[in-house]
Amino acid sequence: MFRTALRNVLAHKGRLLMTTLAVLLGTAFVAGTLVFSDTFGNALRTQNSKSYTDIAVTVSDNEAANRSFDHGDRAVSGPTLTEETRTKVAALPGAAEVRGVVSGFAGIADKKGALIGSSFSTTGTNYVPGADGTDPRYPLVEGRGPKDATEVALDTKTADKGGFKVGDTVRVAVNGPVMRLKLTGTLHTNDPRVVAGGSLAAFDTATAQKLYLTPGRFAELDVKAKPGTDDSALLAAVRQTVPQGDNIDAKTGRELADEQDKMIEQGTKFLSTALLGFAGIALFVGIFIIANTFTMLVAQRTKELALLRAVGATRRQITRSVLIEALLIGLTASVTGLLAGIGIAVGLKALLNGPMDANLPDGPLIVAPSTVIATIAVGVLVTVLAAWLPARRASRIAPVAAMSSAEQPATHKGLVVRNTIGLVFSLAGAAALAAGVSSKEIKTVGLGGGALLIGVFVLTPLLSRPLIALFAPLLRAVYGTPGKLAQENAVRNPRRTAATASALTIGVTLITSLTVLGASVNQAVDKATASDLKADYTVAMENRSPLSLEVAAQLAKAPGVTATSAERGLSITIGQNGEDSEWITAVDAATIDQLATIKVKEGSADALKQGKLLVSSGRAEKAGYKVGDTLAVTYPDGAKGSLTVGGILEASTALASVIAPESVVGPHALPGSGLEAVLVKGTNGATEGLKQALRDATDGNPLIAVKGQKEIKAENSQIISGILNLMYGLLGMSLVIAVLGVVNTMAMSVFERRREIGMLRAIGLNRLGIRRMIRLESLLIALFGGLVGVGLGTLLAWAGVRTMPGSLKVVTVIPPVQIVGFLVAAAVIGLLAALWPAYRAAKLDILGAIKSQ
């Protein structure tokens, strides 16, 4: 039977080509994902280990490290790392050198004023020269390190991007006024943030401390050990020397490197899991093609299989023969897919480092044994599982069938069972979907949607006849006999049509649901921005870091400005013993109503002017706040007081969950605390003149963004479009496989119907008519899959929208152009997929086709 299976594979290799390609593409996706993530992760770990090569022990002040992310709203509650601490650690017997580190963010403007690098990877640090005047952590490429507050050094990539040379003046910004500093030198660094496309600005230590912390304070101490010193012993000695406190943490360099490696592993695991999800979709689509192909092959070999049964082959041997064929195909396709996947990983890395300028770290290509095993196992398993049902049907062919070459029709009982199962899944899925929408439970909606998808896929043979019949009058009116024949052929074998269309349905369903969700969210955000935000411009830091108080004062004095309100975030504790905490946003009570729409459900709209709080309805419901409640609070500076809830707000995207008057809570903010944003209203509205005036007021700080409603809407739309385009690209593989399925089905259908096609030619249907019949049949199958996919995708998107929080005010938006475009694309796919099969059908020899069995 093994020889028989091998002979059948070799005999039908042309008809099995599309099946092999489907498995190959799916496994290539799997292999490419695993190879790329392993290679990327290994390169990051190698680069990470280099960062800790010379560090035996690191002492960190966690409060200092997190300070910039707290908007400065945190008191120094514990011990700090100072020059005195550094000197004590340096005096330890095993310590060779102790480096005090200060770091934060620092934006570098190019000569046109634009920010160099990503706003989230703009790094600032201190340059620590040794006895020879150089810093071993940042080797000089040219020039020297900075010595005072008027100088700066840059990494070589940033200097090249900005076109800077040693001696040039560089505009550098943190969160306040722009500094114009002299470039004294260029440095080399292996900092992952910089290597990945960020920038590095190195200041002298005193300047860095003033910018990021306070004079004399360090965020970290890096200890280099003397030769022969044990890191663990040195760690114990360091812990005894540094101040004791919850915010002070000491670890060996190896421990830190291991922690970073775990974070890298988690990050790459998340990436690979997401990509493997799309690979799974592609393989799932491939299952339909594989099952359809083997079903058709079994039908075409009815006489052969029946003769095998007649000469003594058992049912088990027949099943085993078909499964061996599937095993051989799966093995061949998986090995080829593995090689293709390695090529995909290499190409993806080259693409990201080339045209996309992602600056991925260099490293060798990693093809792990687990990747090889997983890729081959997945490909073989998917192929064998997909061929299992056709194999069972093959084993049930009776020996008497050897008397006829006709295809064995599906039994009425089999169709009844299938339709019953599909109906049960569909009803259960619809019920769960409705329950999830009613309770706004996304998990219930997900389970219901999954069950509904399965039910519809099972019911597709039942759905195919009425849906395809919708096109029958048009086909007959326009194309006559070829149109009528195409419609009858498409519904002749509902199972085959359903299996072919289902592969396309999956991709169209996912793409449609994503498109409807994206359009719905995009419209909701646009409407919310237009209705909730009255300000002409919003000024904030690009990297979400705190904005300096000086900027708010500068903006208020800019020409053409009529009203401003700074938004300052503060963390307060509630209750006599500080049991709870609340994040509140302070605003200017006198002007906020000119800059944002304030809609009060309960209480007074003038609550802020009365020195009271305004709380969003969602936050009030969650925390149990009611109008008139008086809250005992402790402010960041330690002062105690009380705040009264003066009103409950309707949902708003322009206002925070809890807002308070700046005049009441602002005095309790810590010195140096920053702002979240500044809202600005102009005399003549949002004009280019006002926008330029605001930029001039910030001295053209490259890290400060001045955005009007148009920019905010465009930015939100760009984010949504970027996500959708990425998803479309990843789902593209499943659509390619679906196209292969249509080509495969039509090609094998032509082979199966050679005699019928020959008879049609003999009674007068010309070659054009034959080609038209095949193309229209393919078109109908593709449109059927597209229609079902669009319907399912729209329904799932509607359910998803209904589970979104009410504060977003999202309503389902069905973009007609895109939806029609998907159906047109399905039609084009059907027509293109039929070109080769139609050409083959028209070229058949009439007499040879009639005599074929």
RAGI-V18172 format. One record per backbone hydrogen bond with DSSP energy under -1.0 kcal/mol. CO is the residue of the C=O (numbers start at 1). NH is the residue of the N-H. Records with the same first field share a line. If there is no record, write none. Layout:
CO: NH ; NH
//
This chain:
1: 5
2: 6
3: 7
4: 8
5: 9
6: 10
7: 11
8: 12
12: 16
16: 20
17: 21
18: 22
19: 23
20: 24
21: 25
22: 26
23: 27
24: 28
25: 29
26: 30
27: 31
28: 32
29: 33
30: 34
31: 35
32: 36
33: 37
34: 38
35: 39
36: 40
37: 41
38: 42
39: 43
40: 44
41: 45
42: 46
43: 47
44: 48
45: 49
46: 50
47: 51
50: 53
56: 253
57: 223
58: 251
59: 221
60: 249
61: 65
62: 66
66: 69
67: 70 ; 72
70: 73
71: 674
72: 74
75: 77
81: 218
82: 86
83: 87
84: 88
85: 89
86: 90
87: 91
89: 92
92: 95
94: 226
97: 224
99: 222
101: 219 ; 220
104: 124
107: 173
108: 116
110: 113
114: 110
118: 121
121: 199
123: 201
124: 104
125: 203
130: 133
134: 130
139: 188
142: 186
148: 151
150: 182
152: 184
153: 202
154: 187
155: 159
156: 160
157: 161
158: 162
159: 164
165: 168
168: 183
170: 181
171: 109
172: 179
173: 107
175: 548
179: 172
181: 170
182: 152
183: 167
184: 144
185: 154
186: 141 ; 142
187: 156
191: 195
192: 196
193: 198
194: 197
199: 123
200: 155
201: 125
202: 153
203: 127
204: 208
205: 209
206: 210
207: 211
208: 212
209: 213
214: 217
219: 61
220: 101
221: 59
222: 99
223: 56 ; 57
224: 96 ; 97
226: 229
230: 234
231: 235
232: 236
233: 237
234: 238
235: 239
236: 240
238: 242
245: 248
247: 62
249: 60
251: 58
252: 256
253: 257
254: 258
255: 259
256: 260
257: 261
258: 262
259: 263
260: 264
261: 265
262: 266
263: 267
264: 268
265: 269
266: 270
267: 271
268: 272
269: 273
270: 274
271: 275
272: 276
273: 277
274: 278
275: 279
276: 280
277: 281
278: 282
279: 283
280: 284
281: 285
282: 286
283: 287
285: 289
286: 290
287: 291
288: 292
289: 293
290: 294
291: 295
292: 296
293: 297
294: 298
295: 299
296: 300
297: 301
299: 302
301: 305
302: 306
303: 307
304: 308
305: 309
306: 310
307: 311
308: 313
309: 312
314: 318
315: 319
316: 320
317: 321
318: 322
319: 323
320: 324
321: 325
322: 326
323: 327
324: 328
325: 329
326: 330
327: 331
328: 332
329: 333
330: 334
331: 335
332: 336
333: 337
334: 338
335: 339
336: 340
337: 341
338: 342
339: 343
340: 344
341: 345
342: 346
343: 347
344: 348
345: 349
346: 350
347: 351
348: 352
349: 353
350: 354
351: 356
352: 358
354: 357
368: 372
369: 373
370: 374
371: 375
372: 376
373: 377
374: 378
375: 379
376: 380
377: 381
378: 382
379: 383
380: 384
381: 385
382: 386
383: 387
387: 391
388: 392
389: 393
390: 394
391: 395
394: 397
398: 401
399: 402
400: 403
401: 404
411: 415
412: 416
413: 417
414: 418
415: 419
416: 420
417: 421
418: 422
419: 423
420: 424
421: 425
422: 426
423: 427
424: 428
425: 429
426: 430
427: 431
428: 432
429: 433
430: 434
431: 435
432: 436
433: 437
434: 438
435: 439
436: 440 ; 441
441: 445
442: 446
443: 447
444: 448
445: 449
446: 450
447: 451
448: 452
449: 453
450: 454
451: 455
452: 456
453: 457
454: 458
455: 459
459: 463
460: 464
463: 467
464: 468
465: 469
468: 471
471: 475
472: 476
473: 477
474: 478
475: 479
480: 484
481: 485
482: 486
483: 487
484: 488
485: 489
486: 490
487: 491
493: 497
494: 498
495: 499
496: 500
497: 501
498: 502
499: 503
501: 505
502: 506
504: 508
505: 509
506: 510
507: 511
508: 512
509: 513
510: 514
511: 515
512: 516
513: 517
514: 518
515: 519
516: 520
517: 521
518: 522
519: 523
520: 524
521: 525
522: 526
523: 527
524: 528
525: 529
526: 530
527: 531
528: 532
529: 533
532: 597
537: 680
538: 707
539: 678
540: 705
541: 544
547: 675
549: 553
550: 554
551: 555
552: 556
555: 558
558: 561
560: 683
563: 681
565: 679
567: 676 ; 677
568: 586
570: 584
572: 582
573: 634
574: 580
575: 578
580: 574
582: 572
584: 570
585: 660
586: 568
587: 662
588: 592
591: 594
592: 596
595: 534 ; 535
599: 650
602: 648
604: 607
606: 610
607: 612
608: 611
613: 646
614: 659
615: 649
616: 620
617: 621
618: 622
619: 623
620: 624 ; 625
626: 629
629: 645
631: 643
632: 575
633: 641
634: 573
635: 638
639: 635
641: 633
643: 631
644: 613
645: 628
646: 604
647: 615
648: 601 ; 602
649: 617
657: 616
658: 585
659: 614
660: 587
661: 664 ; 665
662: 666
665: 668
666: 669
670: 673
675: 547
677: 567
678: 539
679: 565
680: 536 ; 537
681: 562 ; 563
685: 687
687: 691
688: 692
689: 693
690: 694
691: 695
692: 696
693: 697
694: 698
695: 700
696: 699
701: 704
703: 542
705: 540
707: 538
708: 712
709: 713
710: 714
711: 715
712: 716
713: 717
714: 718
715: 719
716: 720
717: 721
718: 722
719: 723
720: 724
721: 725
722: 726
723: 727
724: 728
725: 729
726: 730
727: 731
728: 732
731: 735
732: 736
733: 737
734: 738
735: 739
736: 740
737: 741
738: 742
739: 743
740: 744
741: 745
742: 746
743: 747
744: 748
745: 749
746: 750
747: 751
748: 752
749: 753
751: 754
753: 757
754: 758
755: 759
756: 760
757: 761
758: 762
759: 763
760: 765
761: 764
766: 770
767: 771
768: 772
769: 773
770: 774
771: 775
772: 776
773: 777
774: 778
775: 779
776: 780
777: 781
778: 782
779: 783
780: 784
781: 785
782: 786
783: 787
784: 788
785: 789
786: 790
787: 791
788: 792
789: 793
790: 794
791: 795
792: 796
793: 797
794: 798
795: 799
796: 800
797: 801
798: 802
801: 804
805: 808
806: 809
815: 819
816: 820
817: 821
818: 822
819: 823
820: 824
821: 825
822: 826
823: 827
824: 828
825: 829
826: 830
827: 831
828: 832
829: 833
832: 835
834: 838
835: 839
836: 840
837: 841
838: 842
839: 843
841: 844
845: 849
846: 850
847: 851
//
